[in-house]
Amino acid sequence: MKTNQDYKVHYKVANSDYGIITVPKGTRLTHQTAMGHDRNYHFVSDLSWVKKNYPKIANLLMHDLTYHGIDVPKKFVDYE
């Protein structure tokens, strides 16, 4: 599954406020959560766009996306 259009979200984790982050159309998603597989969640699994689109904050953003994730709403999801 992947995003069917760009998804813009105000991304804030703990004391880090990244502002508006855009997850590009076509980004791969997963149902995998910390507790296992859950079809109610659509977490971003492909982070290849981060370094290109957010080079100044890429390392911090990659860390937070890896450990906290972004749950994409169902209306932005294309089930292949």
C-alpha positions as CSV (number, residue, x, y, z in Angstrom):
1,M,0.0,0.0,0.0
2,K,1.1,3.6,-0.6
3,T,-0.1,7.2,-0.4
4,N,-2.4,8.2,-3.2
5,Q,-1.6,11.9,-3.0
6,D,0.8,14.2,-1.0
7,Y,-0.1,14.1,2.7
8,K,0.7,17.3,4.7
9,V,0.8,17.1,8.4
10,H,2.0,19.3,11.3
11,Y,4.6,16.9,12.8
12,K,5.5,17.4,16.4
13,V,7.2,14.8,18.7
14,A,7.9,15.7,22.3
15,N,9.9,19.0,22.2
16,S,10.6,18.8,18.5
17,D,8.2,20.7,16.3
18,Y,9.0,20.1,12.6
19,G,6.2,22.2,11.3
20,I,4.4,21.1,8.2
21,I,5.8,17.9,6.7
22,T,4.7,16.6,3.3
23,V,4.7,12.8,2.8
24,P,5.0,12.5,-1.0
25,K,2.5,10.6,-3.2
26,G,3.6,7.0,-3.7
27,T,5.3,6.6,-0.4
28,R,5.1,3.0,0.9
29,L,3.1,2.4,4.1
30,T,2.8,-0.5,6.5
31,H,0.3,-1.8,9.1
32,Q,3.2,-2.8,11.3
33,T,3.0,-1.2,14.8
34,A,5.1,-1.7,18.0
35,M,2.5,-4.2,19.1
36,G,2.3,-6.1,15.8
37,H,0.2,-6.0,12.6
38,D,-2.9,-3.7,12.9
39,R,-4.9,-2.8,9.7
40,N,-6.3,0.4,11.4
41,Y,-2.8,2.0,11.1
42,H,-1.0,3.2,8.0
43,F,2.5,4.1,9.1
44,V,5.1,5.5,6.7
45,S,7.7,2.8,6.0
46,D,9.7,4.3,3.2
47,L,11.8,7.3,4.4
48,S,13.9,7.8,1.3
49,W,12.3,11.2,0.6
50,V,13.4,12.7,3.9
51,K,17.1,13.4,3.1
52,K,16.1,14.9,-0.3
53,N,13.2,17.0,0.9
54,Y,14.4,18.0,4.4
55,P,18.3,18.0,4.2
56,K,18.8,20.4,7.2
57,I,16.8,18.3,9.6
58,A,17.0,14.9,8.0
59,N,18.9,13.1,10.8
60,L,16.6,14.2,13.6
61,L,13.5,13.8,11.4
62,M,14.5,10.3,10.3
63,H,15.0,9.3,14.0
64,D,11.6,10.5,15.0
65,L,9.8,9.0,12.0
66,T,11.5,5.7,12.7
67,Y,10.6,5.6,16.4
68,H,7.3,7.6,16.5
69,G,6.1,7.4,12.9
70,I,3.4,9.2,10.9
71,D,0.0,7.5,10.7
72,V,-1.5,8.4,7.3
73,P,-5.4,8.7,7.3
74,K,-7.2,6.1,5.3
75,K,-8.4,8.6,2.6
76,F,-4.8,9.1,1.6
77,V,-4.1,5.4,1.2
78,D,-4.1,3.4,-2.0
79,Y,-4.4,-0.4,-1.3
80,E,-2.6,-2.1,-4.2
